[in-house]
Amino acid sequence: MLTYKTQRASLFAYTVFDKMMPNDKLSRLDSLLDFSIIYEKAKKYYCPDNGRPSHDPVVMFKILFLGFLYNISGEQNLLDEVSDRASFRQFIGLDLTDDIPDRTTLVKFRMKLGLELIQNFFDYVLQQCISLNLVGFQNSVFDGTVIRAKARMKSGRDPRYVGDLVKKKAKKYCQEYYEINNDDTYVNLTKTEYPKKRKNAKRDTKRTEKMIKLPTGQLFSKGDPDAKFTKRDGKAILGYQVGYKTDIKEGIITNVVTIPANQNIGEEYYQILTTESRDEQITADKEFYRNKILKHCDDNGIKCNIPIKANIPTNRVLDKSHFKYSKRKDHYLCPQGKILSRKQVHRNEEEIYYQANPKDCQRCSIKEKCTTGKQRTVARSFYEGLYQKHKAYTKTPGYLKAQILRKIIAEGKFNEAKNHLGLKLARYVGLTMMKLQAFFTACVQNCARLLRIVTAGGTI
């Protein structure tokens, strides 16, 4: 049953709070934001007139909020801090003699209501920033980072292998039980004939395990099945990707994306860009370069400050820049003046392939530098015109300024979140709880930024 904490701290407690914490930042934050909106969102999870009285949902939410604001990991550690620190009790609305919720209740609240409540509160804080004209909706940056999962790196295996392993262990157990007890009445147990072990049996088992392991992209950890593997700087990382969309005007985070580490965060950014964004200028890292993002920006008159992701040839041959394209005749000319005519259209890859005559390549003096096959092939993207236009734009002062701002604002946000707010490592297990952590961290950063701007001399 939903209950509200109507009784505030006693007069004696107020006097103690005022003496201990003059102009405390938590009291200023509490007066700036209206936490009572939590009641409306949490009401559907409680019975209005039946059941045992519950803890006030605002009290529970504020306890979680403090854990992310002060980077306190672990529910029990957080509750110990709430019990000891008078500033926390004043912020939550508990008297010095009031009992605090137990750990189990707090965990259940986080698991059941946490994500929905923080998403709504994040939107509320964002609306407060918009109403104070702190969000310009003219220029935004998008950046992402990998968060390590709270699980072991050892990957899971194919379920078929696990099933076979269980059967082998069951047979071994039955055999040992029969030999030790020598009891024929044990569920009609009969002795099983086992083949003799070969000398290379251990080696064959290892070889079989390698054959039936899952592909690298599908590996998972039993500690956190939602977390996936990815590579950063040549090292395997088990975890998630978190992306921030930040407005340039005052550094307010306007959107948060959380996905497994092996998924493409550029596709998530494209969805945000086409459905929610109304910016006149966007900036991102080269990992977010997509042809369809270029096309969307060109169609809608949006400045796209994303570096070009060039495909460097791996076989050490002449790249496409040495070949000249003729738009009127729709063919390429190689460095020796030979024609590469149009051969195939790959709509899935959105590319057109042009090939040279094999006889021309055989008689060519620079064939070894140009191709390792019988004839040279050059691929031309459907968006080649946009690519060349964007390539020229990347040399302008406006683009260079936008990239500098991206490093200061976007990378600065993640530096703050990782080093001061605990986003370097996942606190909980599962994608849902990782989303909760990302939204809480971003909301705390927005609240801190809002308080700095609104409150004169505010330091939080």
Secondary structure, 3 states (H helix, E strand, C coil): CCCCCCCCCCHHHHHHHHHHCCCCHHHHHHHHCCCCHHHHHHHHHCCCCCCCCCCCHHHHHHHHHHHHHCCCCCHHHHHHHHHHCHHHHHHHCCCCCCCCCCHHHHHHHHHHHHHHHHHHHHHHHHHHHHHCCCCCCCEEEEEEEEEECCCCCCCCCCHHHHHHHHHHHHHHHHHHHHHHHCCCCCCCCCCCCCCCCCCCHHHHHHHHHHHCCCCHHHCECCCCCCCEEEEECCEEEEEEEEEEEEECCCCCEEEEEEEECCCCHHHHHHHHHHHCCCCCEEEECHHHCCHHHHHHHHHHCCEEECCCCCCCCCCCCCCHHHCEEECCCCEEECCCCCEEEEEEEECCCCEEEEEECHHHHHCCCCHHHHCCCCCCEEEEECCHHHHHHHHHHCCCHHHHHHHHHHHHHHHHHHHHHHHHCCCCECCCCCHHHHHHHHHHHHHHHHHHHHHHHHCCCCCC
